[in-house]
Amino acid sequence: MTFLSCARLGAALALAACALPAAAQAPASYPDRPVHVVVPFPPGGIVDNVTRNLGARLSAALGQTFIVENKAGAGGSIGAAHVAKAAPDGYTLLAAFDTHAVNPLLYKLSFDSDKDLAPVALIGTSPLILVVHPSVPARTVPELVALAKAKPDALNYASTGAGSSNQLTAELFKATAGVEMNHVPYKGGAPAITDVLGGRVQVMFVSASSVLAHIKAGKMRALAVTTRERIPALPDVPSISQFYPDFEARSWIGLLAPAGTPPATVSRLNAEVYRALQTPEMRTFFDAQAIQPGSGSPEQFGAFLRNETKKWGEIIKKQDIRVE
């Protein structure tokens, strides 16, 4: 080999050596195969619908299919356990609902939700609506409180089960206003709403998307929203915080991954989720469902989760809420 050849070889090797650290630090080509997103609830609910709409936008943006899998049960903890035990490679994700923050307080879980799952992005938040059957002689929050105090056993409230945002918000309202209402749990939102429409149960805190049509048809009466701000779909309906300044509650949907998922992958997912939320299709869908798009870093979503667990943990303890 000539001196020139050796020099060229040495230069090539030196260039390759310099390139290796950059290549090692560069993010991998993610995703390079389909991504599975576990929805820990049955098909057709708000978490399922949001995840399928978001998955379609992510599939179009990233060139890989986002496959939605429904693994329902135990307030969402069965699906969460599946994701917690999956490979931390970004190809199995969890679409979590607000129950995720309180499940550790109500169920004996097979995983540690703090240590085994990593926050990725807060997808969106939504107010609950305090609704009553039209036969209830209360048209405002103060009138409902007065009725509940005058007739402590007369009012029943519906929920989708122990630990659901419906129940926790109702119990927060009871504790804040100093009233009593009887809890009637259901296995899902549809039968609960049906019984409120039929007058068999008088009160419910329910997601706006589930009852807007019934409110506009006069089949339910909306007394208040649980967020501090009013919502465009019901501009004349006040916030409970107008009567009780510290009151605030909202349901939420977020994306999580198995703990140990590479930070570059989590960061990519976070950015792509928020980019997808700004598409006209997602904004139109969210507006129709009265959902506020989420924002923030994975770390901020993690702080949000811890705050939710603390807040509702106090209500669970104070009101002695248990899973039967």
Beta strands, then each sheet from edge to edge (+ up, - down):
strand 1: 35-39
strand 2: 66-70
strand 3: 92-97
strand 4: 117-126
strand 5: 128-132
strand 6: 156-159
strand 7: 182-185
strand 8: 203-207
strand 9: 221-225
strand 10: 251-258
strand 11: 292-293
sheet 1: 2+ 1+ 3+ 10- 4+ 11-
sheet 2: 7+ 6+ 8+ 5- 9+
end
